[in-house]
Amino acid sequence: MRTLDRLRGSYVHAPGWVQATGGRLLGALPPRLLYGETFRRFRAEIDRSACDAAFVEARQRQELAALFAAARRTTHYAPLLAGIGPSPTLADLARLPVLDKQQVRENLAGLLARPAAEMDEVTTGGTCSMVPLTWTRAAA
């Protein structure tokens, strides 16, 4: 992956004629080669999901458990999740409030599941009438 990252950086900073030529070459590659192992794995899971309901249900339980485990590490969601067991359901997810940008902006520190020092800053594009929202995300 580091090699692809370096190549991607070189491509972005290359002269236009190099990007045009490289773009045509890259466009000829099948996505499974172009996007790597993570893409192939997710593509296979998507394909399997179309015909394996048990796989979808197991994956849903796994992802909900991971989501709720992360949310329990926040000061904002921990109290709201106190009555929910270790195997949350979609009904449990539906009980949680939907936050707007202002609520996120006002309680950003309380929404972090990891220390801010371990996070990267990310900013939304905003709209013509809204100030962009800036928050942090887990560093890779």
N, CA, C and O atoms as CSV, one atom per row, in Angstrom:
chain,resi,resn,atom,element,x,y,z
A,1,MET,N,N,0.819,-1.193,0.000
A,1,MET,CA,C,0.000,0.000,0.000
A,1,MET,C,C,0.860,1.253,0.000
A,1,MET,O,O,0.501,2.233,-0.652
A,2,ARG,N,N,1.968,1.255,0.699
A,2,ARG,CA,C,2.829,2.431,0.725
A,2,ARG,C,C,3.335,2.760,-0.677
A,2,ARG,O,O,3.455,3.932,-1.035
A,3,THR,N,N,3.630,1.737,-1.464
A,3,THR,CA,C,4.090,1.959,-2.828
A,3,THR,C,C,3.001,2.656,-3.639
A,3,THR,O,O,3.279,3.604,-4.373
A,4,LEU,N,N,1.758,2.183,-3.503
A,4,LEU,CA,C,0.655,2.832,-4.210
A,4,LEU,C,C,0.469,4.270,-3.754
A,4,LEU,O,O,0.191,5.146,-4.573
A,5,ASP,N,N,0.617,4.528,-2.456
A,5,ASP,CA,C,0.499,5.896,-1.947
A,5,ASP,C,C,1.572,6.796,-2.548
A,5,ASP,O,O,1.291,7.931,-2.933
A,6,ARG,N,N,2.801,6.290,-2.629
A,6,ARG,CA,C,3.885,7.080,-3.239
A,6,ARG,C,C,3.596,7.340,-4.712
A,6,ARG,O,O,3.776,8.456,-5.201
A,7,LEU,N,N,3.149,6.304,-5.413
A,7,LEU,CA,C,2.827,6.475,-6.827
A,7,LEU,C,C,1.693,7.475,-7.025
A,7,LEU,O,O,1.732,8.299,-7.939
A,8,ARG,N,N,0.692,7.398,-6.169
A,8,ARG,CA,C,-0.436,8.325,-6.249
A,8,ARG,C,C,0.050,9.754,-6.035
A,8,ARG,O,O,-0.372,10.664,-6.749
A,9,GLY,N,N,0.925,9.958,-5.066
A,9,GLY,CA,C,1.478,11.292,-4.812
A,9,GLY,C,C,2.289,11.801,-5.987
A,9,GLY,O,O,2.197,12.975,-6.345
A,10,SER,N,N,3.084,10.925,-6.591
A,10,SER,CA,C,3.864,11.314,-7.765
A,10,SER,C,C,2.947,11.679,-8.925
A,10,SER,O,O,3.192,12.653,-9.637
A,11,TYR,N,N,1.907,10.906,-9.108
A,11,TYR,CA,C,0.946,11.157,-10.183
A,11,TYR,C,C,0.289,12.530,-10.020
A,11,TYR,O,O,0.181,13.289,-10.983
A,12,VAL,N,N,-0.147,12.843,-8.797
A,12,VAL,CA,C,-0.840,14.110,-8.535
A,12,VAL,C,C,0.069,15.301,-8.820
A,12,VAL,O,O,-0.401,16.335,-9.295
A,13,HIS,N,N,1.360,15.168,-8.536
A,13,HIS,CA,C,2.293,16.272,-8.722
A,13,HIS,C,C,2.993,16.251,-10.080
A,13,HIS,O,O,3.856,17.089,-10.341
A,14,ALA,N,N,2.634,15.312,-10.939
A,14,ALA,CA,C,3.280,15.182,-12.247
A,14,ALA,C,C,2.718,16.211,-13.227
A,14,ALA,O,O,1.618,16.728,-13.030
A,15,PRO,N,N,3.482,16.504,-14.287
A,15,PRO,CA,C,2.965,17.405,-15.332
A,15,PRO,C,C,1.691,16.834,-15.959
A,15,PRO,O,O,1.433,15.632,-15.891
A,16,GLY,N,N,0.908,17.715,-16.565
A,16,GLY,CA,C,-0.369,17.326,-17.147
A,16,GLY,C,C,-0.267,16.206,-18.169
A,16,GLY,O,O,-1.126,15.324,-18.198
A,17,TRP,N,N,0.776,16.221,-19.019
A,17,TRP,CA,C,0.887,15.180,-20.044
A,17,TRP,C,C,1.120,13.813,-19.415
A,17,TRP,O,O,0.666,12.796,-19.940
A,18,VAL,N,N,1.845,13.792,-18.266
A,18,VAL,CA,C,2.068,12.522,-17.564
A,18,VAL,C,C,0.745,12.031,-16.969
A,18,VAL,O,O,0.426,10.844,-17.049
A,19,GLN,N,N,-0.018,12.946,-16.375
A,19,GLN,CA,C,-1.310,12.566,-15.810
A,19,GLN,C,C,-2.266,12.067,-16.888
A,19,GLN,O,O,-2.991,11.096,-16.672
A,20,ALA,N,N,-2.274,12.726,-18.050
A,20,ALA,CA,C,-3.159,12.312,-19.133
A,20,ALA,C,C,-2.800,10.911,-19.623
A,20,ALA,O,O,-3.678,10.072,-19.824
A,21,THR,N,N,-1.513,10.667,-19.813
A,21,THR,CA,C,-1.064,9.354,-20.274
A,21,THR,C,C,-1.323,8.298,-19.197
A,21,THR,O,O,-1.857,7.224,-19.473
A,22,GLY,N,N,-0.934,8.630,-17.973
A,22,GLY,CA,C,-1.145,7.697,-16.862
A,22,GLY,C,C,-2.610,7.410,-16.633
A,22,GLY,O,O,-2.978,6.276,-16.327
A,23,GLY,N,N,-3.463,8.430,-16.778
A,23,GLY,CA,C,-4.894,8.246,-16.597
A,23,GLY,C,C,-5.476,7.274,-17.607
A,23,GLY,O,O,-6.328,6.454,-17.267
A,24,ARG,N,N,-5.016,7.365,-18.850
A,24,ARG,CA,C,-5.497,6.426,-19.873
A,24,ARG,C,C,-5.059,5.003,-19.546
A,24,ARG,O,O,-5.830,4.055,-19.694
A,25,LEU,N,N,-3.811,4.867,-19.099
A,25,LEU,CA,C,-3.304,3.536,-18.744
A,25,LEU,C,C,-4.072,2.965,-17.545
A,25,LEU,O,O,-4.480,1.804,-17.550
A,26,LEU,N,N,-4.260,3.797,-16.526
A,26,LEU,CA,C,-4.978,3.340,-15.336
A,26,LEU,C,C,-6.428,3.012,-15.659
A,26,LEU,O,O,-6.995,2.077,-15.092
A,27,GLY,N,N,-7.032,3.772,-16.565
A,27,GLY,CA,C,-8.412,3.533,-16.960
A,27,GLY,C,C,-8.610,2.180,-17.631
A,27,GLY,O,O,-9.720,1.649,-17.652
A,28,ALA,N,N,-7.544,1.629,-18.175
A,28,ALA,CA,C,-7.637,0.330,-18.844
A,28,ALA,C,C,-7.555,-0.834,-17.862
A,28,ALA,O,O,-7.898,-1.966,-18.205
A,29,LEU,N,N,-7.103,-0.558,-16.649
A,29,LEU,CA,C,-6.979,-1.634,-15.661
A,29,LEU,C,C,-8.337,-1.974,-15.057
A,29,LEU,O,O,-9.153,-1.080,-14.829
A,30,PRO,N,N,-8.587,-3.250,-14.795
A,30,PRO,CA,C,-9.833,-3.609,-14.102
A,30,PRO,C,C,-9.785,-3.106,-12.658
A,30,PRO,O,O,-8.715,-3.074,-12.051
A,31,PRO,N,N,-10.939,-2.711,-12.102
A,31,PRO,CA,C,-10.971,-2.159,-10.740
A,31,PRO,C,C,-10.304,-3.049,-9.693
A,31,PRO,O,O,-9.680,-2.538,-8.763
A,32,ARG,N,N,-10.426,-4.382,-9.829
A,32,ARG,CA,C,-9.838,-5.259,-8.812
A,32,ARG,C,C,-8.325,-5.087,-8.740
A,32,ARG,O,O,-7.739,-5.262,-7.671
A,33,LEU,N,N,-7.684,-4.748,-9.849
A,33,LEU,CA,C,-6.234,-4.495,-9.837
A,33,LEU,C,C,-5.932,-3.059,-9.427
A,33,LEU,O,O,-4.967,-2.798,-8.709
A,34,LEU,N,N,-6.754,-2.147,-9.883
A,34,LEU,CA,C,-6.520,-0.735,-9.634
A,34,LEU,C,C,-6.674,-0.366,-8.161
A,34,LEU,O,O,-5.893,0.429,-7.638
A,35,TYR,N,N,-7.676,-0.939,-7.488
A,35,TYR,CA,C,-7.993,-0.520,-6.124
A,35,TYR,C,C,-7.431,-1.422,-5.033
A,35,TYR,O,O,-7.505,-1.060,-3.859
A,36,GLY,N,N,-6.884,-2.559,-5.365
A,36,GLY,CA,C,-6.178,-3.379,-4.389
A,36,GLY,C,C,-7.028,-4.355,-3.601
A,36,GLY,O,O,-8.204,-4.575,-3.888
A,37,GLU,N,N,-6.384,-4.934,-2.594
A,37,GLU,CA,C,-6.958,-6.031,-1.810
A,37,GLU,C,C,-8.203,-5.620,-1.035
A,37,GLU,O,O,-9.168,-6.383,-0.976
A,38,THR,N,N,-8.202,-4.424,-0.436
A,38,THR,CA,C,-9.363,-3.985,0.334
A,38,THR,C,C,-10.591,-3.909,-0.569
A,38,THR,O,O,-11.676,-4.348,-0.189
A,39,PHE,N,N,-10.414,-3.351,-1.759
A,39,PHE,CA,C,-11.517,-3.273,-2.717
A,39,PHE,C,C,-12.008,-4.675,-3.060
A,39,PHE,O,O,-13.213,-4.925,-3.073
A,40,ARG,N,N,-11.087,-5.586,-3.337
A,40,ARG,CA,C,-11.476,-6.958,-3.709
A,40,ARG,C,C,-12.256,-7.630,-2.584
A,40,ARG,O,O,-13.249,-8.314,-2.831
A,41,ARG,N,N,-11.805,-7.433,-1.355
A,41,ARG,CA,C,-12.485,-8.054,-0.217
A,41,ARG,C,C,-13.907,-7.497,-0.065
A,41,ARG,O,O,-14.859,-8.260,0.099
A,42,PHE,N,N,-14.046,-6.173,-0.120
A,42,PHE,CA,C,-15.376,-5.573,0.017
A,42,PHE,C,C,-16.271,-5.924,-1.163
A,42,PHE,O,O,-17.472,-6.127,-0.985
A,43,ARG,N,N,-15.713,-5.998,-2.354
A,43,ARG,CA,C,-16.489,-6.376,-3.537
A,43,ARG,C,C,-17.021,-7.800,-3.365
A,43,ARG,O,O,-18.173,-8.082,-3.696
A,44,ALA,N,N,-16.182,-8.689,-2.849
A,44,ALA,CA,C,-16.604,-10.072,-2.621
A,44,ALA,C,C,-17.709,-10.123,-1.553
A,44,ALA,O,O,-18.649,-10.909,-1.673
A,45,GLU,N,N,-17.597,-9.294,-0.517
A,45,GLU,CA,C,-18.626,-9.263,0.523
A,45,GLU,C,C,-19.948,-8.716,-0.022
A,45,GLU,O,O,-21.021,-9.199,0.340
A,46,ILE,N,N,-19.863,-7.718,-0.883
A,46,ILE,CA,C,-21.078,-7.165,-1.500
A,46,ILE,C,C,-21.743,-8.237,-2.354
A,46,ILE,O,O,-22.958,-8.428,-2.286
A,47,ASP,N,N,-20.954,-8.927,-3.150
A,47,ASP,CA,C,-21.499,-9.998,-3.995
A,47,ASP,C,C,-22.132,-11.098,-3.139
A,47,ASP,O,O,-23.215,-11.590,-3.453
A,48,ARG,N,N,-21.449,-11.478,-2.059
A,48,ARG,CA,C,-21.983,-12.525,-1.185
A,48,ARG,C,C,-23.277,-12.064,-0.514
A,48,ARG,O,O,-24.183,-12.866,-0.293
A,49,SER,N,N,-23.362,-10.774,-0.192
A,49,SER,CA,C,-24.541,-10.236,0.478
A,49,SER,C,C,-25.802,-10.373,-0.355
A,49,SER,O,O,-26.907,-10.448,0.183
A,50,ALA,N,N,-25.637,-10.407,-1.662
A,50,ALA,CA,C,-26.793,-10.505,-2.555
A,50,ALA,C,C,-27.499,-11.853,-2.449
A,50,ALA,O,O,-28.669,-11.972,-2.813
A,51,CYS,N,N,-26.787,-12.878,-1.950
A,51,CYS,CA,C,-27.405,-14.213,-1.940
A,51,CYS,C,C,-27.260,-14.949,-0.609
A,51,CYS,O,O,-27.630,-16.120,-0.522
A,52,ASP,N,N,-26.737,-14.303,0.421
A,52,ASP,CA,C,-26.506,-14.989,1.693
A,52,ASP,C,C,-27.027,-14.132,2.847
A,52,ASP,O,O,-26.282,-13.342,3.427
A,53,ALA,N,N,-28.292,-14.291,3.170
A,53,ALA,CA,C,-28.925,-13.487,4.216
A,53,ALA,C,C,-28.260,-13.692,5.576
A,53,ALA,O,O,-28.154,-12.744,6.354
A,54,ALA,N,N,-27.813,-14.904,5.873
A,54,ALA,CA,C,-27.154,-15.174,7.155
A,54,ALA,C,C,-25.848,-14.380,7.256
A,54,ALA,O,O,-25.509,-13.876,8.327
A,55,PHE,N,N,-25.123,-14.270,6.152
A,55,PHE,CA,C,-23.891,-13.472,6.134
A,55,PHE,C,C,-24.203,-12.000,6.422
A,55,PHE,O,O,-23.501,-11.347,7.195
A,56,VAL,N,N,-25.261,-11.489,5.793
A,56,VAL,CA,C,-25.649,-10.087,5.993
A,56,VAL,C,C,-26.016,-9.848,7.458
A,56,VAL,O,O,-25.586,-8.860,8.054
A,57,GLU,N,N,-26.802,-10.741,8.031
A,57,GLU,CA,C,-27.210,-10.588,9.433
A,57,GLU,C,C,-26.017,-10.660,10.373
A,57,GLU,O,O,-25.929,-9.877,11.318
A,58,ALA,N,N,-25.099,-11.587,10.127
A,58,ALA,CA,C,-23.905,-11.702,10.976
A,58,ALA,C,C,-23.042,-10.457,10.849
A,58,ALA,O,O,-22.534,-9.948,11.848
A,59,ARG,N,N,-22.877,-9.967,9.636
A,59,ARG,CA,C,-22.069,-8.764,9.423
A,59,ARG,C,C,-22.719,-7.560,10.085
A,59,ARG,O,O,-22.032,-6.723,10.670
A,60,GLN,N,N,-24.025,-7.470,9.997
A,60,GLN,CA,C,-24.751,-6.374,10.621
A,60,GLN,C,C,-24.561,-6.402,12.142
A,60,GLN,O,O,-24.310,-5.364,12.755
A,61,ARG,N,N,-24.680,-7.585,12.746
A,61,ARG,CA,C,-24.465,-7.702,14.198
A,61,ARG,C,C,-23.039,-7.293,14.569
A,61,ARG,O,O,-22.829,-6.581,15.551
A,62,GLN,N,N,-22.069,-7.743,13.786
A,62,GLN,CA,C,-20.665,-7.427,14.038
A,62,GLN,C,C,-20.415,-5.914,13.955
A,62,GLN,O,O,-19.755,-5.341,14.823
A,63,GLU,N,N,-20.939,-5.282,12.918
A,63,GLU,CA,C,-20.715,-3.848,12.737
A,63,GLU,C,C,-21.450,-3.025,13.794
A,63,GLU,O,O,-20.919,-2.030,14.288
A,64,LEU,N,N,-22.663,-3.436,14.139
A,64,LEU,CA,C,-23.382,-2.733,15.213
A,64,LEU,C,C,-22.639,-2.854,16.539
A,64,LEU,O,O,-22.536,-1.875,17.278
A,65,ALA,N,N,-22.124,-4.031,16.847
A,65,ALA,CA,C,-21.371,-4.213,18.091
A,65,ALA,C,C,-20.132,-3.324,18.105
A,65,ALA,O,O,-19.814,-2.725,19.132
A,66,ALA,N,N,-19.429,-3.230,16.975
A,66,ALA,CA,C,-18.240,-2.367,16.895
A,66,ALA,C,C,-18.618,-0.898,17.042
A,66,ALA,O,O,-17.934,-0.140,17.729
A,67,LEU,N,N,-19.711,-0.502,16.394
A,67,LEU,CA,C,-20.182,0.882,16.483
A,67,LEU,C,C,-20.549,1.248,17.922
A,67,LEU,O,O,-20.148,2.298,18.425
A,68,PHE,N,N,-21.310,0.382,18.572
A,68,PHE,CA,C,-21.724,0.659,19.946
A,68,PHE,C,C,-20.536,0.603,20.908
A,68,PHE,O,O,-20.502,1.364,21.875
A,69,ALA,N,N,-19.578,-0.263,20.672
A,69,ALA,CA,C,-18.378,-0.307,21.519
A,69,ALA,C,C,-17.627,1.015,21.434
A,69,ALA,O,O,-17.160,1.528,22.451
A,70,ALA,N,N,-17.508,1.570,20.235
A,70,ALA,CA,C,-16.845,2.868,20.072
A,70,ALA,C,C,-17.673,3.972,20.733
A,70,ALA,O,O,-17.122,4.842,21.408
A,71,ALA,N,N,-18.986,3.938,20.542
A,71,ALA,CA,C,-19.847,4.967,21.129
A,71,ALA,C,C,-19.808,4.939,22.648
A,71,ALA,O,O,-19.917,5.984,23.290
A,72,ARG,N,N,-19.651,3.746,23.233
A,72,ARG,CA,C,-19.574,3.642,24.695
A,72,ARG,C,C,-18.309,4.307,25.258
A,72,ARG,O,O,-18.244,4.615,26.447
A,73,ARG,N,N,-17.311,4.523,24.402
A,73,ARG,CA,C,-16.076,5.187,24.843
A,73,ARG,C,C,-16.186,6.715,24.796
A,73,ARG,O,O,-15.226,7.414,25.118
A,74,THR,N,N,-17.340,7.228,24.401
A,74,THR,CA,C,-17.533,8.671,24.350
A,74,THR,C,C,-18.315,9.129,25.571
A,74,THR,O,O,-19.131,8.390,26.120
A,75,THR,N,N,-18.053,10.349,25.980
A,75,THR,CA,C,-18.815,10.880,27.117
A,75,THR,C,C,-20.230,11.268,26.695
A,75,THR,O,O,-21.127,11.339,27.535
A,76,HIS,N,N,-20.437,11.517,25.413
A,76,HIS,CA,C,-21.769,11.898,24.930
A,76,HIS,C,C,-22.713,10.694,24.878
A,76,HIS,O,O,-23.841,10.772,25.366
A,77,TYR,N,N,-22.265,9.591,24.296
A,77,TYR,CA,C,-23.150,8.450,24.088
A,77,TYR,C,C,-23.155,7.429,25.223
A,77,TYR,O,O,-24.119,6.675,25.359
A,78,ALA,N,N,-22.120,7.387,26.029
A,78,ALA,CA,C,-22.052,6.377,27.097
A,78,ALA,C,C,-23.311,6.348,27.965
A,78,ALA,O,O,-23.848,5.267,28.204
A,79,PRO,N,N,-23.802,7.496,28.446
A,79,PRO,CA,C,-25.025,7.441,29.277
A,79,PRO,C,C,-26.252,6.946,28.501
A,79,PRO,O,O,-27.113,6.274,29.068
A,80,LEU,N,N,-26.333,7.273,27.213
A,80,LEU,CA,C,-27.481,6.856,26.405
A,80,LEU,C,C,-27.476,5.355,26.132
A,80,LEU,O,O,-28.520,4.767,25.853
A,81,LEU,N,N,-26.298,4.737,26.214
A,81,LEU,CA,C,-26.154,3.318,25.903
A,81,LEU,C,C,-26.117,2.432,27.137
A,81,LEU,O,O,-25.950,1.217,27.021
A,82,ALA,N,N,-26.268,3.014,28.301
A,82,ALA,CA,C,-26.136,2.267,29.553
A,82,ALA,C,C,-27.079,1.068,29.626
A,82,ALA,O,O,-26.700,0.036,30.181
A,83,GLY,N,N,-28.273,1.165,29.094
A,83,GLY,CA,C,-29.235,0.069,29.185
A,83,GLY,C,C,-29.193,-0.902,28.019
A,83,GLY,O,O,-30.008,-1.823,27.947
A,84,ILE,N,N,-28.265,-0.709,27.118
A,84,ILE,CA,C,-28.188,-1.573,25.940
A,84,ILE,C,C,-27.098,-2.612,26.157
A,84,ILE,O,O,-25.971,-2.273,26.519
A,85,GLY,N,N,-27.431,-3.863,25.936
A,85,GLY,CA,C,-26.496,-4.956,26.167
A,85,GLY,C,C,-25.388,-5.039,25.128
A,85,GLY,O,O,-25.274,-4.177,24.256
A,86,PRO,N,N,-24.572,-6.086,25.230
A,86,PRO,CA,C,-23.408,-6.230,24.347
A,86,PRO,C,C,-23.746,-6.625,22.905
A,86,PRO,O,O,-22.875,-6.611,22.035
A,87,SER,N,N,-25.009,-6.977,22.656
A,87,SER,CA,C,-25.427,-7.348,21.296
A,87,SER,C,C,-26.534,-6.403,20.836
A,87,SER,O,O,-27.707,-6.776,20.840
A,88,PRO,N,N,-26.173,-5.192,20.441
A,88,PRO,CA,C,-27.192,-4.217,20.056
A,88,PRO,C,C,-27.904,-4.612,18.767
A,88,PRO,O,O,-27.395,-5.392,17.963
A,89,THR,N,N,-29.101,-4.046,18.597
A,89,THR,CA,C,-29.923,-4.321,17.417
A,89,THR,C,C,-30.167,-3.012,16.664
A,89,THR,O,O,-29.807,-1.933,17.133
A,90,LEU,N,N,-30.781,-3.131,15.500
A,90,LEU,CA,C,-31.149,-1.918,14.758
A,90,LEU,C,C,-32.155,-1.084,15.548
A,90,LEU,O,O,-32.164,0.142,15.437
A,91,ALA,N,N,-32.992,-1.733,16.335
A,91,ALA,CA,C,-33.940,-1.002,17.177
A,91,ALA,C,C,-33.196,-0.157,18.205
A,91,ALA,O,O,-33.616,0.957,18.518
A,92,ASP,N,N,-32.089,-0.688,18.731
A,92,ASP,CA,C,-31.271,0.089,19.672
A,92,ASP,C,C,-30.672,1.297,18.964
A,92,ASP,O,O,-30.627,2.390,19.529
A,93,LEU,N,N,-30.220,1.110,17.752
A,93,LEU,CA,C,-29.646,2.209,16.969
A,93,LEU,C,C,-30.701,3.283,16.720
A,93,LEU,O,O,-30.401,4.474,16.791
A,94,ALA,N,N,-31.913,2.877,16.433
A,94,ALA,CA,C,-32.997,3.822,16.159
A,94,ALA,C,C,-33.359,4.653,17.381
A,94,ALA,O,O,-33.934,5.733,17.244
A,95,ARG,N,N,-33.031,4.164,18.577
A,95,ARG,CA,C,-33.321,4.914,19.810
A,95,ARG,C,C,-32.383,6.093,20.005
A,95,ARG,O,O,-32.685,6.993,20.788
A,96,LEU,N,N,-31.251,6.108,19.309
A,96,LEU,CA,C,-30.283,7.184,19.490
A,96,LEU,C,C,-30.705,8.429,18.725
A,96,LEU,O,O,-31.258,8.331,17.630
A,97,PRO,N,N,-30.445,9.600,19.300
A,97,PRO,CA,C,-30.843,10.834,18.619
A,97,PRO,C,C,-29.955,11.122,17.402
A,97,PRO,O,O,-28.773,10.777,17.380
A,98,VAL,N,N,-30.544,11.753,16.408
A,98,VAL,CA,C,-29.789,12.228,15.252
A,98,VAL,C,C,-29.292,13.620,15.612
A,98,VAL,O,O,-30.065,14.469,16.055
A,99,LEU,N,N,-27.998,13.849,15.420
A,99,LEU,CA,C,-27.403,15.130,15.774
A,99,LEU,C,C,-27.274,16.016,14.543
A,99,LEU,O,O,-26.973,15.541,13.449
A,100,ASP,N,N,-27.505,17.311,14.737
A,100,ASP,CA,C,-27.256,18.240,13.635
A,100,ASP,C,C,-25.848,18.828,13.797
A,100,ASP,O,O,-25.167,18.562,14.788
A,101,LYS,N,N,-25.421,19.628,12.813
A,101,LYS,CA,C,-24.060,20.178,12.842
A,101,LYS,C,C,-23.802,20.997,14.096
A,101,LYS,O,O,-22.721,20.919,14.679
A,102,GLN,N,N,-24.780,21.776,14.511
A,102,GLN,CA,C,-24.580,22.631,15.682
A,102,GLN,C,C,-24.362,21.788,16.942
A,102,GLN,O,O,-23.507,22.115,17.764
A,103,GLN,N,N,-25.125,20.714,17.095
A,103,GLN,CA,C,-24.947,19.845,18.254
A,103,GLN,C,C,-23.573,19.184,18.234
A,103,GLN,O,O,-22.931,19.057,19.277
A,104,VAL,N,N,-23.118,18.763,17.056
A,104,VAL,CA,C,-21.787,18.168,16.939
A,104,VAL,C,C,-20.737,19.214,17.285
A,104,VAL,O,O,-19.812,18.937,18.047
A,105,ARG,N,N,-20.875,20.409,16.731
A,105,ARG,CA,C,-19.918,21.491,16.974
A,105,ARG,C,C,-19.820,21.803,18.471
A,105,ARG,O,O,-18.724,22.022,18.987
A,106,GLU,N,N,-20.953,21.825,19.164
A,106,GLU,CA,C,-20.993,22.185,20.582
A,106,GLU,C,C,-20.454,21.083,21.487
A,106,GLU,O,O,-20.031,21.370,22.607
A,107,ASN,N,N,-20.456,19.830,21.033
A,107,ASN,CA,C,-20.051,18.724,21.897
A,107,ASN,C,C,-18.993,17.849,21.231
A,107,ASN,O,O,-18.964,16.637,21.445
A,108,LEU,N,N,-18.138,18.448,20.437
A,108,LEU,CA,C,-17.167,17.678,19.678
A,108,LEU,C,C,-16.283,16.812,20.574
A,108,LEU,O,O,-16.077,15.635,20.282
A,109,ALA,N,N,-15.766,17.371,21.645
A,109,ALA,CA,C,-14.889,16.597,22.534
A,109,ALA,C,C,-15.622,15.402,23.132
A,109,ALA,O,O,-15.026,14.341,23.319
A,110,GLY,N,N,-16.904,15.561,23.434
A,110,GLY,CA,C,-17.687,14.476,24.010
A,110,GLY,C,C,-18.038,13.372,23.028
A,110,GLY,O,O,-18.493,12.300,23.428
A,111,LEU,N,N,-17.824,13.633,21.735
A,111,LEU,CA,C,-18.147,12.650,20.707
A,111,LEU,C,C,-16.936,11.836,20.264
A,111,LEU,O,O,-17.078,10.894,19.485
A,112,LEU,N,N,-15.753,12.188,20.749
A,112,LEU,CA,C,-14.546,11.458,20.363
A,112,LEU,C,C,-14.424,10.147,21.132
A,112,LEU,O,O,-14.549,10.123,22.356
A,113,ALA,N,N,-14.178,9.059,20.406
A,113,ALA,CA,C,-14.013,7.743,21.029
A,113,ALA,C,C,-12.545,7.445,21.307
A,113,ALA,O,O,-12.222,6.452,21.958
A,114,ARG,N,N,-11.656,8.303,20.815
A,114,ARG,CA,C,-10.216,8.171,21.050
A,114,ARG,C,C,-9.680,9.544,21.441
A,114,ARG,O,O,-10.320,10.557,21.160
A,115,PRO,N,N,-8.521,9.592,22.080
A,115,PRO,CA,C,-7.960,10.894,22.440
A,115,PRO,C,C,-7.724,11.766,21.198
A,115,PRO,O,O,-7.336,11.259,20.145
A,116,ALA,N,N,-7.958,13.059,21.324
A,116,ALA,CA,C,-7.800,13.981,20.198
A,116,ALA,C,C,-6.391,13.933,19.617
A,116,ALA,O,O,-6.209,14.172,18.423
A,117,ALA,N,N,-5.401,13.629,20.437
A,117,ALA,CA,C,-4.015,13.571,19.958
A,117,ALA,C,C,-3.798,12.453,18.942
A,117,ALA,O,O,-2.834,12.497,18.177
A,118,GLU,N,N,-4.676,11.454,18.922
A,118,GLU,CA,C,-4.564,10.339,17.978
A,118,GLU,C,C,-5.399,10.560,16.720
A,118,GLU,O,O,-5.562,9.640,15.919
A,119,MET,N,N,-5.920,11.748,16.542
A,119,MET,CA,C,-6.848,12.014,15.454
A,119,MET,C,C,-6.251,12.983,14.428
A,119,MET,O,O,-5.351,13.764,14.737
A,120,ASP,N,N,-6.776,12.912,13.200
A,120,ASP,CA,C,-6.473,13.861,12.132
A,120,ASP,C,C,-7.646,14.822,12.017
A,120,ASP,O,O,-8.783,14.467,12.326
A,121,GLU,N,N,-7.359,16.049,11.565
A,121,GLU,CA,C,-8.430,17.020,11.376
A,121,GLU,C,C,-9.077,16.834,10.011
A,121,GLU,O,O,-8.392,16.621,9.010
A,122,VAL,N,N,-10.411,16.917,9.981
A,122,VAL,CA,C,-11.188,16.782,8.751
A,122,VAL,C,C,-12.197,17.927,8.736
A,122,VAL,O,O,-12.743,18.296,9.776
A,123,THR,N,N,-12.441,18.487,7.550
A,123,THR,CA,C,-13.381,19.598,7.429
A,123,THR,C,C,-14.390,19.294,6.331
A,123,THR,O,O,-14.027,18.817,5.256
A,124,THR,N,N,-15.677,19.579,6.615
A,124,THR,CA,C,-16.689,19.431,5.579
A,124,THR,C,C,-16.566,20.576,4.597
A,124,THR,O,O,-15.923,21.584,4.892
A,125,GLY,N,N,-17.164,20.433,3.455
A,125,GLY,CA,C,-17.150,21.511,2.472
A,125,GLY,C,C,-18.107,22.630,2.850
A,125,GLY,O,O,-17.958,23.759,2.382
A,126,GLY,N,N,-19.077,22.333,3.684
A,126,GLY,CA,C,-20.065,23.340,4.041
A,126,GLY,C,C,-20.996,23.610,2.868
A,126,GLY,O,O,-20.909,22.947,1.835
A,127,THR,N,N,-21.874,24.572,3.026
A,127,THR,CA,C,-22.745,25.014,1.941
A,127,THR,C,C,-22.642,26.530,1.886
A,127,THR,O,O,-21.908,27.137,2.666
A,128,CYS,N,N,-23.358,27.122,0.989
A,128,CYS,CA,C,-23.264,28.576,0.853
A,128,CYS,C,C,-23.760,29.307,2.099
A,128,CYS,O,O,-23.384,30.456,2.330
A,129,SER,N,N,-24.593,28.659,2.898
A,129,SER,CA,C,-25.123,29.334,4.078
A,129,SER,C,C,-24.611,28.750,5.395
A,129,SER,O,O,-24.924,29.272,6.465
A,130,MET,N,N,-23.829,27.675,5.325
A,130,MET,CA,C,-23.365,27.025,6.556
A,130,MET,C,C,-21.850,27.114,6.672
A,130,MET,O,O,-21.135,26.996,5.677
A,131,VAL,N,N,-21.376,27.319,7.871
A,131,VAL,CA,C,-19.949,27.311,8.135
A,131,VAL,C,C,-19.489,25.845,8.106
A,131,VAL,O,O,-20.143,24.986,8.698
A,132,PRO,N,N,-18.367,25.550,7.421
A,132,PRO,CA,C,-17.900,24.153,7.407
A,132,PRO,C,C,-17.698,23.610,8.817
A,132,PRO,O,O,-17.341,24.347,9.736
A,133,LEU,N,N,-17.927,22.336,8.967
A,133,LEU,CA,C,-17.734,21.640,10.237
A,133,LEU,C,C,-16.368,20.999,10.231
A,133,LEU,O,O,-16.011,20.302,9.282
A,134,THR,N,N,-15.595,21.227,11.287
A,134,THR,CA,C,-14.271,20.642,11.405
A,134,THR,C,C,-14.272,19.692,12.581
A,134,THR,O,O,-14.730,20.043,13.668
A,135,TRP,N,N,-13.764,18.493,12.370
A,135,TRP,CA,C,-13.624,17.515,13.445
A,135,TRP,C,C,-12.395,16.685,13.184
A,135,TRP,O,O,-11.679,16.898,12.206
A,136,THR,N,N,-12.159,15.750,14.053
A,136,THR,CA,C,-10.983,14.901,13.895
A,136,THR,C,C,-11.416,13.484,13.596
A,136,THR,O,O,-12.510,13.067,13.975
A,137,ARG,N,N,-10.555,12.743,12.913
A,137,ARG,CA,C,-10.832,11.335,12.643
A,137,ARG,C,C,-9.606,10.540,13.031
A,137,ARG,O,O,-8.511,11.095,13.118
A,138,ALA,N,N,-9.769,9.263,13.264
A,138,ALA,CA,C,-8.664,8.419,13.684
A,138,ALA,C,C,-7.573,8.403,12.627
A,138,ALA,O,O,-7.841,8.218,11.440
A,139,ALA,N,N,-6.340,8.599,13.073
A,139,ALA,CA,C,-5.215,8.533,12.146
A,139,ALA,C,C,-5.010,7.098,11.708
A,139,ALA,O,O,-5.184,6.166,12.494
A,140,ALA,N,N,-4.645,6.927,10.465
A,140,ALA,CA,C,-4.447,5.578,9.931
A,140,ALA,C,C,-3.154,4.971,10.413
A,140,ALA,O,O,-2.834,3.838,10.057
